[in-house]
Every structure is written in C-alpha cells, then in structure tokens.
Amino acid sequence: MFTELPTPLGERVEFASAGWLKEVERFLSERADALPDAEFAFSMRLDNPPPHLHEGPEPFGFTVSLQRGAVAVSPTPSEAVDVHRRADYNAALPFAWTVHGGDDGIRARIQREYHLLASDRYPPTDAHPHLERRLAQTLADLHDHMARRTVNNPDVEHRIKHFGLTANVAELAERGYTVLPNAFSAEFADALRAETHRNHDANPPNAGFRATMLLKRGRVWEEAAVHPWVLTLADWLLGRGCLMYQSDTIVKGAGLDTHPGLHSDYAASMVAEPFPEFCLEATAVWAIDDFRGDAGPTCVLPGSHRKGRQVPAGTTQAGTSTLEMPSGSIAFWHGALWHGSTLRKAPGKRTSLHNAYSRNFVRPVERYEDIDADILNRNPPAFATLCGLDDAFGKSGEAGADFARLGYAAKAGYGRTALPQGPSRFG
C-alpha cells in the first residue's frame, strides 16, 4: 500500500499564479468573519518570474488585503501596504513552500540556509509580533496551507539561469560532475553531523559504514532532499518528477577505503550496456566534513559518463581527479560517471550525506511510498514527488490504472526537462 497525499494533486498550484491567488482568497474569506476588526495588507513583488506566468514590463506579484472582514487579492504588487517585500521569483519560492508548523526553529533555519544561497535576493521571513494574535495565527496558517500546495517552478531552464547554475550544467554535460560551493551553512552541517552519528551509533554491531532510509529519520534529512540547487540539477539531468533513489550517510574512519577501485552508480540497477543517452540516476554528495586530500575524498574519471558502459573488472584509478571540497559543499554527478573512494589517512572520522535521485520510471533502491502521512504534511509537493507518490506506478486498484495520477504526470511534464506547452500547468 501507499500513503495517500494530504493535499490532493488537483489542489497543487504554482507560486503566485492565478490558481495560487484564488486559493489564498478562498482560505482567508472562510476565516474573515473571525477577524471582524482586522486591517492588514501585505504585498510581494517577484522579479524574473517564469515567462509562462508573466511576460512584459509590468511588475509581477500580488497584494492581499484583509479589511474588517473584507478580503481582496490582486495579481499586482503594491507598496501602499503594511508589509511590502521584493525578491527574485526562484529565490522566494523555497520560502513559500516551507511548512513552518509553528516551529520558530524551522523558520530560523530556512531563513539562514536560503539567505546563504542568494543573500539579498531572498525575502525576510520574520513573523509580525505587532499583529493581533488571531490575525498572526491566521497568516501563519495561510502560509503553511499554501506551502503544502506550492509546486516547484516547472521551467527548469529558468531555474538554472536565475539560480546561477549555468556553468554547473555545462560541467555536468562535459565532465559528468560539478561542485556547488557554499551550498549549506556550518550550522546545518553541525545538525547533519549530529543526526548522522546518532543514527550510526544506534546501528547494530557490524552494520557497516552506512545509515540508510533517511527520509524517514527526521526533518533535517527532509529539508536536504529538496535543496533548491540540487533539485534543479536533478530535474535537468533526470526530467521532472524524479524520485529519491537512495538516501544514506557514510562515516569514514581512519584507514577505511569504502569504495576501492572505480564503479558507476548504474551498477546497483544493473543497467544494460550500452547505456541510454539520457541519464537514469544522479547523486548529490554533501560534504558535512571537509573532503581534503588525507580525508579519503571521492575520485572521479572526468568524462567517463560518456563511455556508456559499466566499469570493467580490475580498472584502476589511473587518470582520475580527486574531489576536494570544504564542508558546506555539494558534489553532484551523473550516475554513469566512473568514480571511487580513496583511503582515509587522517585521524578521526569524515561524515557525508549521499542523496541519489532517479528518473520516475526507474525502480529505486529505497521505498518511500509508504512514508508516514505526518511527514508528507510538513513538506511541500516536491517532497511527495521524490517519495514516488505523484505517478501511477504501483498504484493500480480494482478499477485498474490510476488515471488521475497518469494525467497529472503527463500534464506536469514528468520525465522531461522542457516545459510542457500551454498555460500554467497548475492553475
């Protein structure tokens, strides 16, 4: 069996789209009678919106007003409001899809991490303590209600441009790998490291150097899974609707060589040769600790993803390059890339997170279709997509195939990078 989505597919909307604004208006209108004295208006101007949502010189965004029981929602930003914000569309999007659940720690962590990624392009996400309690709670509830419905920008090329990932995409195509520096903070690395060692310490004896099934192990792993840069590169390589193929951590102690020689990540799925021209699986490796020369970093054979075959037995690491990167970096590579580990010579331990993603028709190593509904409810639609809950695979019932999911996946352009033709896919 699989977990039912807490928010139906038909209620998903693109950030600041007509359908998104309509749902904002409906939500507030149903609660306006409980706020008869409220007088508050907020607005956001969103620069560089995806062209399928808005073209032309006019400002794009929205204004929401609640005036003594009357709700007005406009698709035009305004500065004549109580709170006005301005941000790049893609930069603001991860804020919009993050469910706070009343947890100020989540709010603070997301503000820290996403400001790290694009500093002044990100809007502040502070609460408004001067607001009357019921109004403040209603706005917090509105944020979480919309976050559970807000999909990622389906225009992958638009995300690449405005996240500044054009050079990374070129490196993926040419070399088969790229590195994202300053992708997460030292504070987030500390949280990931603490959770990693808690998981590993709880493993049974002789369990090895891995801890797996991380999407069921806590909020920090959920947030890592939907890192905006990583999702963009995954969607570019694998097509929209990609899945979490495997999520695990590795703790590498002195004298340990976890993956000697070379291998490709296609080996686990036993992909037949010659490999298809399109990518089937890709991996993001988070340097929770430094990947320096004596720490046993990954080595890669640049361009080997174009060989289109598994690594022959006995292949050495001759000609490889070492991926040395400081903590806070994320390496991302094509699953057909030939790579391996090197011996850790330094004392102590090195901690890393390995999130692998696959095309939506590839059978993952880990199964998340039965993930707890509470986990889905505190995450955006992009998370449910990674868990394999959007598509029709394995969801046939007595009536046959799940045509609602089949239709949704087709309309959303799953399996493709190019944007489907027509107006907004999500209202």
C-alpha positions as CSV (number, residue, x, y, z in Angstrom):
1,M,0.0,0.0,0.0
2,F,1.0,3.6,-0.4
3,T,0.3,6.7,1.7
4,E,-2.4,9.0,0.5
5,L,-1.4,12.5,-0.3
6,P,-2.5,15.0,2.4
7,T,-3.1,17.6,-0.3
8,P,-4.8,16.2,-3.5
9,L,-2.9,16.6,-6.7
10,G,-5.7,18.8,-8.1
11,E,-5.0,21.4,-5.4
12,R,-1.4,22.0,-6.3
13,V,-0.6,25.4,-7.7
14,E,2.4,27.4,-8.9
15,F,3.7,30.2,-6.6
16,A,1.8,33.5,-7.3
17,S,-0.1,32.0,-10.2
18,A,-3.8,32.8,-10.7
19,G,-4.7,29.5,-9.1
20,W,-2.4,30.2,-6.1
21,L,-4.0,33.6,-5.5
22,K,-7.5,32.1,-5.9
23,E,-6.7,29.6,-3.1
24,V,-5.3,32.4,-0.9
25,E,-8.5,34.4,-1.3
26,R,-10.7,31.3,-0.6
27,F,-8.7,30.4,2.5
28,L,-8.9,33.9,4.0
29,S,-12.5,34.5,3.0
30,E,-13.6,31.4,5.0
31,R,-11.9,32.9,8.1
32,A,-12.7,36.6,7.7
33,D,-15.7,36.5,10.0
34,A,-13.5,35.6,12.9
35,L,-11.4,38.7,12.3
36,P,-14.0,41.5,12.1
37,D,-11.6,44.2,13.3
38,A,-8.5,43.2,11.3
39,E,-7.0,45.8,9.0
40,F,-3.8,44.5,7.3
41,A,-2.4,44.3,3.8
42,F,0.8,42.7,2.5
43,S,2.3,42.6,-0.9
44,M,5.2,40.9,-2.7
45,R,6.9,41.9,-6.0
46,L,8.6,39.0,-7.7
47,D,11.3,39.8,-10.2
48,N,12.2,37.4,-13.0
49,P,9.0,35.3,-13.0
50,P,8.9,32.4,-15.4
51,P,7.6,33.6,-18.8
52,H,4.7,31.2,-18.8
53,L,3.3,33.0,-15.8
54,H,4.2,36.6,-16.8
55,E,5.8,38.5,-19.7
56,G,6.1,42.2,-20.1
57,P,7.5,45.2,-18.2
58,E,4.7,45.4,-15.6
59,P,5.7,44.3,-12.1
60,F,4.6,40.8,-11.2
61,G,3.5,39.6,-7.8
62,F,0.4,40.0,-5.6
63,T,-1.3,42.1,-2.9
64,V,-3.5,40.6,-0.2
65,S,-5.7,42.8,1.9
66,L,-8.0,42.0,4.9
67,Q,-10.0,45.0,5.9
68,R,-12.7,44.4,8.6
69,G,-14.0,41.2,7.2
70,A,-13.5,42.0,3.5
71,V,-10.8,40.1,1.6
72,A,-9.2,41.4,-1.6
73,V,-6.5,39.6,-3.5
74,S,-4.8,41.3,-6.5
75,P,-2.2,39.9,-9.0
76,T,-0.4,43.3,-8.8
77,P,2.2,44.2,-6.2
78,S,1.8,47.5,-4.3
79,E,4.0,49.4,-1.9
80,A,1.0,51.1,-0.3
81,V,0.6,48.3,2.2
82,D,1.6,47.4,5.8
83,V,4.3,44.9,4.6
84,H,5.9,45.0,1.2
85,R,8.6,42.6,0.0
86,R,10.6,42.3,-3.2
87,A,12.5,39.2,-4.3
88,D,13.6,37.1,-7.2
89,Y,10.9,34.6,-8.1
90,N,13.0,31.5,-7.8
91,A,14.8,32.8,-4.7
92,A,11.5,33.4,-2.9
93,L,10.0,30.1,-4.0
94,P,11.7,27.8,-1.3
95,F,10.5,30.2,1.4
96,A,6.9,29.9,0.0
97,W,7.0,26.1,0.0
98,T,8.5,25.6,3.5
99,V,5.9,24.5,6.1
100,H,6.7,26.1,9.5
101,G,4.2,24.2,11.6
102,G,4.5,26.8,14.3
103,D,8.2,25.9,14.8
104,D,10.3,29.1,15.1
105,G,13.4,26.9,14.7
106,I,12.3,25.8,11.2
107,R,11.7,29.4,10.3
108,A,15.1,30.5,11.5
109,R,16.9,27.6,9.8
110,I,15.2,28.1,6.5
111,Q,15.9,31.9,6.6
112,R,19.6,31.2,7.4
113,E,20.1,28.5,4.7
114,Y,18.3,30.2,1.9
115,H,19.8,33.6,2.6
116,L,23.1,31.8,2.4
117,L,22.2,30.6,-1.2
118,A,21.3,34.1,-2.6
119,S,21.6,36.7,0.2
120,D,19.8,39.9,-0.8
121,R,17.6,38.2,-3.3
122,Y,15.7,36.4,-0.6
123,P,12.8,38.0,1.3
124,P,12.9,38.0,5.1
125,T,10.6,35.5,6.7
126,D,10.2,37.1,10.1
127,A,6.9,36.9,11.9
128,H,4.9,40.1,12.8
129,P,4.8,40.3,16.6
130,H,2.9,43.5,16.4
131,L,-0.1,41.8,14.9
132,E,-3.2,40.8,16.9
133,R,-2.8,37.2,18.0
134,R,-5.7,35.8,15.9
135,L,-4.6,37.6,12.8
136,A,-1.0,36.5,13.2
137,Q,-2.1,32.9,13.6
138,T,-4.4,33.1,10.6
139,L,-1.5,34.4,8.4
140,A,0.8,31.6,9.8
141,D,-1.9,29.1,8.9
142,L,-2.3,30.6,5.4
143,H,1.5,30.3,4.8
144,D,1.5,26.6,5.8
145,H,-1.7,25.9,3.8
146,M,-0.2,27.3,0.7
147,A,3.2,25.8,1.3
148,R,1.6,22.3,1.1
149,R,0.2,23.2,-2.3
150,T,3.1,25.2,-3.9
151,V,4.9,23.3,-6.6
152,N,8.4,23.9,-7.8
153,N,8.9,26.2,-10.9
154,P,8.3,23.7,-13.8
155,D,10.6,25.7,-16.1
156,V,13.9,24.0,-15.3
157,E,15.9,26.2,-17.7
158,H,14.5,29.3,-16.0
159,R,15.6,27.9,-12.6
160,I,19.1,27.2,-13.9
161,K,19.5,30.7,-15.2
162,H,18.3,32.5,-12.1
163,F,20.0,30.2,-9.6
164,G,23.3,30.9,-11.4
165,L,23.8,27.2,-12.3
166,T,24.6,27.6,-16.0
167,A,28.3,26.8,-15.5
168,N,27.4,23.8,-13.3
169,V,25.1,22.4,-16.0
170,A,27.9,22.8,-18.6
171,E,30.3,20.9,-16.3
172,L,27.8,18.1,-15.8
173,A,27.5,17.7,-19.6
174,E,31.2,17.8,-20.2
175,R,32.8,16.2,-17.2
176,G,29.9,14.3,-15.7
177,Y,30.2,16.1,-12.3
178,T,30.2,19.5,-10.7
179,V,30.6,21.0,-7.2
180,L,28.3,23.5,-5.6
181,P,30.3,25.6,-3.0
182,N,28.7,27.3,0.0
183,A,25.5,25.2,-0.5
184,F,24.7,24.9,3.2
185,S,25.8,26.5,6.4
186,A,28.2,25.4,9.1
187,E,25.2,25.3,11.5
188,F,23.3,22.9,9.2
189,A,26.4,20.8,8.8
190,D,26.6,20.5,12.6
191,A,22.9,19.4,12.7
192,L,23.5,16.8,9.9
193,R,26.6,15.5,11.6
194,A,24.9,15.1,15.0
195,E,22.0,13.3,13.4
196,T,24.4,11.1,11.4
197,H,26.3,9.9,14.4
198,R,23.2,9.4,16.4
199,N,21.9,7.1,13.6
200,H,25.2,5.3,13.2
201,D,25.7,4.8,16.9
202,A,22.3,3.2,17.1
203,N,23.1,0.7,14.3
204,P,23.6,-2.9,15.3
205,P,27.2,-4.3,15.5
206,N,28.9,-4.8,12.2
207,A,26.2,-2.9,10.3
208,G,28.9,-1.2,8.2
209,F,29.7,2.4,7.5
210,R,26.2,3.5,6.3
211,A,22.9,4.6,7.7
212,T,20.0,4.5,5.2
213,M,16.3,5.4,4.6
214,L,17.0,8.9,5.8
215,L,13.7,10.4,4.7
216,K,12.0,8.6,7.5
217,R,14.6,9.7,10.1
218,G,13.9,13.4,10.7
219,R,13.3,16.9,9.5
220,V,16.9,17.8,8.6
221,W,17.0,15.0,6.0
222,E,13.7,16.1,4.5
223,E,15.0,19.6,4.1
224,A,18.2,18.3,2.5
225,A,16.2,16.3,0.0
226,V,14.6,19.4,-1.5
227,H,17.6,21.6,-1.6
228,P,16.7,24.1,-4.5
229,W,20.0,23.9,-6.3
230,V,20.2,20.1,-6.1
231,L,16.5,19.7,-7.2
232,T,17.3,21.9,-10.2
233,L,20.3,19.8,-11.3
234,A,18.3,16.6,-10.7
235,D,15.4,17.8,-12.8
236,W,17.8,18.9,-15.6
237,L,19.5,15.5,-15.7
238,L,16.6,13.2,-15.0
239,G,13.4,15.1,-16.0
240,R,10.7,16.5,-13.8
241,G,9.1,14.1,-11.3
242,C,12.3,12.4,-10.4
243,L,12.5,10.1,-7.3
244,M,14.7,9.7,-4.3
245,Y,16.6,6.6,-5.4
246,Q,18.6,6.2,-2.1
247,S,19.4,8.5,0.8
248,D,22.2,7.5,3.2
249,T,25.1,8.8,5.2
250,I,28.7,7.5,5.3
251,V,31.0,7.8,8.3
252,K,34.6,7.2,7.2
253,G,37.2,6.4,9.8
254,A,40.9,6.3,9.6
255,G,42.3,3.5,7.4
256,L,38.9,2.9,5.7
257,D,38.5,2.8,1.9
258,T,34.8,2.4,1.4
259,H,34.7,2.0,-2.4
260,P,38.1,0.9,-3.8
261,G,38.8,1.0,-7.5
262,L,36.1,2.5,-9.7
263,H,32.4,1.9,-10.2
264,S,29.4,3.7,-11.7
265,D,26.1,4.2,-9.8
266,Y,24.3,2.4,-12.6
267,A,25.8,-0.8,-11.2
268,A,23.2,-1.1,-8.4
269,S,20.4,-1.2,-11.1
270,M,22.4,-3.4,-13.3
271,V,21.8,-1.2,-16.3
272,A,22.4,-3.0,-19.6
273,E,25.1,-1.8,-22.0
274,P,25.2,0.4,-23.9
275,F,23.7,2.9,-21.5
276,P,20.9,5.1,-22.9
277,E,22.0,8.6,-23.9
278,F,19.8,10.2,-21.2
279,C,20.7,10.0,-17.5
280,L,18.9,7.4,-15.3
281,E,20.3,8.3,-11.9
282,A,22.4,11.1,-10.3
283,T,24.0,11.6,-6.9
284,A,24.4,14.6,-4.7
285,V,27.2,14.2,-2.0
286,W,27.1,16.6,0.8
287,A,30.5,17.4,2.4
288,I,29.4,17.6,6.0
289,D,33.1,17.4,6.9
290,D,35.9,18.5,4.7
291,F,36.8,16.4,1.7
292,R,40.5,17.1,1.8
293,G,43.4,15.0,0.4
294,D,44.1,12.9,3.5
295,A,40.4,12.6,4.5
296,G,39.7,9.9,1.8
297,P,37.7,12.0,-0.7
298,T,36.0,10.7,-3.8
299,C,37.9,10.4,-7.0
300,V,36.3,10.7,-10.5
301,L,37.3,10.0,-14.0
302,P,36.2,13.1,-15.9
303,G,34.0,12.4,-19.0
304,S,33.6,8.7,-18.3
305,H,29.8,9.1,-18.1
306,R,30.0,9.2,-21.9
307,K,31.6,5.8,-22.2
308,G,28.1,4.3,-21.8
309,R,29.2,1.1,-20.1
310,Q,29.9,-0.3,-16.7
311,V,33.4,-0.2,-15.2
312,P,35.4,-3.3,-16.4
313,A,36.7,-5.5,-13.6
314,G,40.2,-4.6,-12.4
315,T,40.0,-1.0,-13.6
316,T,42.4,1.2,-11.6
317,Q,42.1,4.8,-10.5
318,A,44.7,5.9,-13.0
319,G,43.8,9.3,-14.6
320,T,41.2,10.2,-12.0
321,S,40.8,13.6,-10.3
322,T,40.2,13.9,-6.6
323,L,37.1,15.8,-5.5
324,E,38.5,18.0,-2.7
325,M,35.9,20.4,-1.2
326,P,35.3,22.1,2.1
327,S,32.4,21.4,4.4
328,G,29.3,23.1,3.1
329,S,29.9,22.0,-0.5
330,I,27.8,19.6,-2.5
331,A,29.2,17.5,-5.3
332,F,26.7,16.3,-8.0
333,W,27.4,13.7,-10.6
334,H,25.9,11.8,-13.4
335,G,25.2,8.2,-12.4
336,A,27.2,6.8,-15.2
337,L,30.3,8.6,-14.1
338,W,33.2,6.3,-13.1
339,H,34.3,7.1,-9.6
340,G,35.6,5.6,-6.3
341,S,36.9,6.3,-2.9
342,T,40.4,6.9,-1.6
343,L,41.9,5.7,1.7
344,R,41.4,8.0,4.7
345,K,44.8,8.6,6.2
346,A,43.8,11.3,8.6
347,P,42.8,10.5,12.2
348,G,39.1,10.9,13.2
349,K,36.0,10.5,11.1
350,R,34.6,12.1,7.9
351,T,30.8,12.4,7.6
352,S,28.9,12.8,4.4
353,L,25.4,12.6,3.1
354,H,24.6,10.8,-0.2
355,N,21.3,11.6,-1.8
356,A,20.7,9.8,-5.1
357,Y,17.9,10.7,-7.5
358,S,16.4,8.7,-10.4
359,R,14.0,9.1,-13.3
360,N,10.4,8.5,-12.3
361,F,10.3,5.1,-14.1
362,V,13.4,3.7,-12.5
363,R,12.9,1.4,-9.6
364,P,14.6,3.0,-6.5
365,V,16.7,1.1,-4.0
366,E,14.7,2.6,-1.1
367,R,10.9,2.7,-1.0
368,Y,9.2,5.8,0.4
369,E,5.7,5.3,-1.0
370,D,4.5,4.2,2.5
371,I,6.1,7.1,4.3
372,D,4.2,8.5,7.3
373,A,1.5,11.0,6.4
374,D,2.7,13.4,9.1
375,I,6.0,13.7,7.2
376,L,4.2,14.5,4.0
377,N,2.0,17.0,5.7
378,R,5.1,19.1,6.9
379,N,6.6,19.2,3.4
380,P,5.9,20.7,0.0
381,P,4.7,18.8,-3.0
382,A,8.3,18.4,-4.2
383,F,8.9,16.0,-1.3
384,A,5.9,13.8,-2.1
385,T,7.1,13.7,-5.7
386,L,10.5,12.4,-4.5
387,C,8.7,9.7,-2.5
388,G,7.0,8.4,-5.7
389,L,3.5,9.4,-4.7
390,D,2.6,11.5,-7.7
391,D,2.8,8.9,-10.5
392,A,0.6,5.9,-11.3
393,F,3.3,3.2,-10.9
394,G,2.3,0.6,-8.5
395,K,-1.0,2.3,-7.6
396,S,-3.5,0.3,-9.7
397,G,-6.6,-0.8,-7.9
398,E,-9.7,-2.9,-8.6
399,A,-10.7,-0.3,-11.2
400,G,-7.3,-0.6,-13.0
401,A,-4.7,2.1,-13.5
402,D,-4.7,5.3,-11.5
403,F,-5.7,7.6,-14.4
404,A,-5.8,10.7,-12.2
405,R,-2.0,10.3,-11.5
406,L,-1.3,9.3,-15.1
407,G,-3.0,12.6,-16.2
408,Y,-1.2,14.6,-13.6
409,A,2.2,13.3,-14.5
410,A,1.6,14.0,-18.2
411,K,0.3,17.5,-17.6
412,A,3.2,18.3,-15.3
413,G,5.7,17.1,-17.9
414,Y,7.2,14.4,-15.8
415,G,10.2,12.7,-17.4
416,R,11.0,15.9,-19.4
417,T,13.1,19.0,-18.7
418,A,11.4,21.2,-21.3
419,L,8.3,23.0,-20.1
420,P,5.0,21.5,-21.5
421,Q,3.2,23.7,-24.0
422,G,0.2,25.8,-22.9
423,P,-0.7,27.9,-20.0
424,S,0.3,27.3,-16.4
425,R,0.2,23.6,-15.6
426,F,-1.1,24.0,-12.1
427,G,-3.7,26.8,-12.2
